[in-house]
Amino acid sequence: MFSIALLILGGAQPARAELLRIGDPLCHAVSRSIAPDDTRPSHFVCNGDPDGYQKGTLWLHAALPQGSRDHEDLSLIIHSSRFDRLVVRFIYRDGAVEQQHVRSGNFGTYWRAGGQLAFRAPYRDVPVVAFTLRFDRVASAHLLRMRLVERGEEATQTTGLATLTGAALVLLIVGAIYNASLALAVRQQHAGWQAAWACCMVIWGACWSQLHLFFFPAIAGAVSAQICTGLSCLAITLATLSAVTALEKQHLDAGLRRTALGLTASVCALGIPLSLMRSGPFDMLGNLLGFLVLANLAAVASCIGQAWRRGSSAARSLGGAWALPMIVLASTSFFDADAMFWGGGSQILVLFAAA
């Protein structure tokens, strides 16, 4: 029911929200080393992909079309990612510039529940005509998610996303307590792995949503993003261990069991360097990790299916319990959810499916 409510509430985007992508309409400029604060690019490139920015500075710029909307009441929403510093410059029709900035470890009052940062263009007598974003040492331009909305919409969306995230976290906490209690009561291996998975998902949900910044503001930004990568890979590993160890050996081929365990070990092993990386072949390794996750899901589904066909009651229970989370996790690799669910994207889907 919660997943259905999420689809109804978040699936339809407000008509006036605008998703910003590189090349549509964002132009870019790159410095291969971190540029001085007063540096402004001499020109921007509006096609192709930026390159060589991971240890330097990436600028993104967009001019707002005149007459298409009222630009006096804008908010720029950016999904938190791995960067050292972000500077937002709102440029007004009379040439005035208003600047706001955050850095890793200090998001100030700009962070919002749902893993987002909200920058509001200050009110002036003239409208905003353009804006420029400056990222210092951003890990991947392709993972940046940005939207331009009216301020009233931003308040409504962030409130709604915070409510949904809070509800999902409460469900996850209840599930974690239940699974931990069950593991202590039955003292079975698979129940222990299940309890560890539930606890891992609670921590991941708190870190992704940024609600942990109430207590640990100094890890805002890159550190939180790195922690989330590691936790997500660990959660997949723990879930696989729970599922595979719950199936009776007489109902499951040893080769299929070893395949599932080998794939989940690969996911965990690749997640360790990815959670530590700030530069390098980030996108390529991310794609490889996505492939391994899909293969891992297919292997676990095969294990459950084979044991079910051979009469395993545990397999029937696992099939009913894990079908939704597995389908949701797999589906996020095949469709773009960045603009959905008020910017929560695929993460909010996974959060609710897990809950």
N, C-alpha and C positions, 0 to 999 in steps of 0.2 A: 504493500500500500504506500509506503514511504517513497519507493522508487517511482510509482505511478504519479504521486503528487509532485515529485521532483520534475518529472518530464512535463507535466502540465504547467507548473509554475515557471520553470526555467528554460524550457525548450524554445519558446517563441521569444525572439529578441525584440526590444523596442525598436520601432521603425526608424528612430532618429539616432540610434547608436551606430557608430562607424568604426569598422575594424580596420586597423592600420597595418599594412604590410610593406616590406621593402619593395620598392618599385610600384606600389599601388596603395597610397600615393607617396610613400616615403622615398626621398633621394638620400644618398649617402656619401660620406667622405671619410677617409681613413688616415691616421698617422700611426706609423709603426712603433713609435715610442710615445709615452704619455706626454701630451702637449701641454705647454704652459696655460695657465687659466685664462689669459687674455687672448689666446689664439683663436682665430675664426677661419674656417676653410675658405679658400679663394673661390672654389666652385664645388658643386655637388653633382654626382653621377646619378642619373635616374633610371638606369637599366643595369642588369647584371647583378651579381652578388658581391658584397664587400669581402675583402681578403686582407690578411695581415694585421688584424686589429686586436688579437688576443692579448698581446703584451703592450698595446698602445691605446689609442683613442679612436672610438667610432662615433661619428656624428650622423644623425638622421634628421632630415628637414622636410617639412611639408608646408606648402602655401594653401590656405583655405580658399576655395572658390567664392568669389563675390556674388552675393545675391542668392546663394543656394540655401542659406540658413542664417539664423541670428547668431553671431559669434561673440556676443557680449556675456554669455553665461555658460562657459565651457569648463569641463573637467577632463583631464587626460588620465586614464587609468592604465597602469603598466603592471603586468604580472611580475612578481619578484623573481630574480634570476641571479646568476653568478656574475657579479660585477663589483669593482672596488668603489666606484662613485658614479652617480647619475645626476646630471644637471639639466633642468628643464627651463627653456627660455621662451616666454610668450611674447610675441612681437605684435604691436598694435599699429593701427592705420596711421597714426601720427608719428611713428618711428620710435616710440617709447618701448622699452623692454623690461619685463618683470621676470626675475630669475628665482628659481627654487632648486634645492638640491638635497640629496641624501647620500649616504655612504654606507658600506657594509659595517655593521656594528652600531649604526645610529640612523634609524629611520624616523626618529622624532615622532611627529603627529601625522605623518603621511601614510602609515601602514593601515591596511584594512583587513578584516577577516576574509579568508578566501585566498590568501597568498597574493594580495594586490597592494599597489601603491596608488594613491589618488592625489593628483596635483590640480588645484583649482585656479583658473585664471582670475586674478584680482579684478574687481569691478572698476571700469573706467568709462569715461564719456564716449570713447570710440571703441569699435570692436577689435577683436584679435584677427589678424590677417595671416599669420604664419606662426609656426613654433619650431624650435630646434631642440633635439635631445643630444646630450653628450654622455657617452658611456666610456669609462676608463676601465680597461682590462676586463671586458665582458667575454665570457667563455664561448658563447655561440649566438650569433645574430639571428639564426634560424629559429631559436627557441624563444625569442622575445615575443610576447603577446601584448598588444596595445590596442586600446579603444578610446575613441573620442565621443563623449556624451555630454548632454546638458547637465548642469549641476543638480537640478531637481531629480533627474533620472539617476544620477550617480548616487545620491542619498538613498533613493528607493532601492536601487540594485544592491548596494553594499549592505543595507539593513536586511534585505531579503536573503542575501548570501550568508550573512552572519547568522541569521536564524536557522537556515538549513544546515549550516556547518555545525552549529551548536547542537542541534537535534541529532545529527549523525554521530557526533562525538559522545553524547549521552548514551545512545544505543550501543556504541562500541565499548564504552566503559562498563555498562551492564553486562555485555557479552564477555568481556575480559574477566570480570569478577565471577560470572557463572562458570566459564571454562576453567578458571584457576581452581574454583571450589570442586568442580567435577574431577579434575585431574588429581586433587588430593584425596577425593573420596574413592575413586575406582583404582587409582594407582596403576594405570596402564600407560604404556609409552605414547600411544597416539594421542591420548588426552593431554599429556604434558606438552607435546608439540603444538596441539591446538591452542592450549592456554598461552603458550609463548607467542604464537601467531597473533592471537587477539590482543595481547599486551603490546606487541610490536605495532599493530595497526593503530592503537590508541596514540602511541607516541608519534607515529608518522602523521596521523591526522592533525594532532596539535601543532606539529612543526610546519606542515604544509599550509595550514590555515593561518599561521602566524599568531595564534592565540597564546603560544608559549612566550611571546614577547612581553606579555604582562609581567612575567616573572624573570625572564632572561633577555632583556633588550639588547645586550651586547653581542648576541649571536645573530642579529638580524642580517639578512642578505645572503652572501655567498656561503657562510658557514651553515646556515639553516638549509639552504638548497643542497649542499653536499651531504648533510645528515639525512635529508629526505631520500636522496638517491640510494644511500647505503641501506636505509631502513626498508625501502620498497623491495630491493633485491633480497634482503633478509626475510621479509614477510613471505615472498614467493617460495623461498627455500623451506621455511617452517611449515607453510601450508602443504607443500608437497610431501614433506616428511610425515606430517600428520595423516594425510590421505593414504600414502603407500604403506605405512606401518599398521594402519587399521585393517588392511585387507589380509585375510588368512592366506598363508603360504600355499596351501593346497588348491586355492582358487586362482592363483596368479603365477604365470611363468616367471622363472627367475631372471631370464633375459630381459623381459619387459620391465621388471622391477629395477634391474640395474640400469636400464636405459633412462628411466625416469629420474633415478637418483643421480646419475651422471650428468644429465641435463641441468638439474637444479643446482648441482655443485658448480657447473660452468656459469650459471647465472650469478651465483654468489661470488665466484672468483672474479668475474668481469666487473661486478658491482663495486668491488674494493678499489681498483684503480680509478673507475669512473667517479666514485665519491670523493676521491682525493684530487682529481685533475682540475686545473684552472686554465690550461691551454693544451694544444696538441690536437690530434684527430678526434675531437669530441663528437662531432656529428657521425662520423663513420662508426665509432665504437658504440654510439647510441643506437644506430641502426642494427648493428650486430647483436646488441643486447635485446632489442625488440624481436629479432628473429629467434633468439634462444628462448625468450619467454614464450613465444607462440609454440615452439617445438616442445617446451616443457609442459604447456597446457595440453597439447595433443597427446603427449605420453601419459599424463595423469588421467586424461579422459579415456585413453585406451585401457589403462589399468583397471579403472572402475568398470568400464564396459565389459572387459573380459571376466572379471570376478562376478559381475552381476549375472552374466550368461551362465556361469557355472554354479549359480545358486547361493552366492554370498549375501547374507542379510546386511552385513556392514556396507557392502557396495551399494545396495539400494538406499541406505540412509545417506551415504556420502553423495550419491548422485542427486538426491533431492536437496541436500544442504549446499552443495558446491556448484550446482548448475548455474545459478544466477551470477555469482561472483566471477566464475570462469568465463562465461559468455560475455559479460561486460568488459572484463579485462582484455579479452581477445578482440572485441569489437573496436576498442580504442585505437587499434593499429590500422583500421581500415576506413575510418571516417574522421573528418576534422571537426572536433568539438570545441575549438578555441573560442568561437563566438557564442557558444551556448551556455545556458545556466548562469547568466549574468557574469560571465568571465571565469566561472569556476572550472569550465572545461571538463576534460576527461577525469581529472582528479576528484571532482565532486561526485561523479558517477561511480568511480571505484570506491569512494568513501561510503556512499549509501549502499552499494551492493555488498560490501563487506559487513556493514552494520546489519 
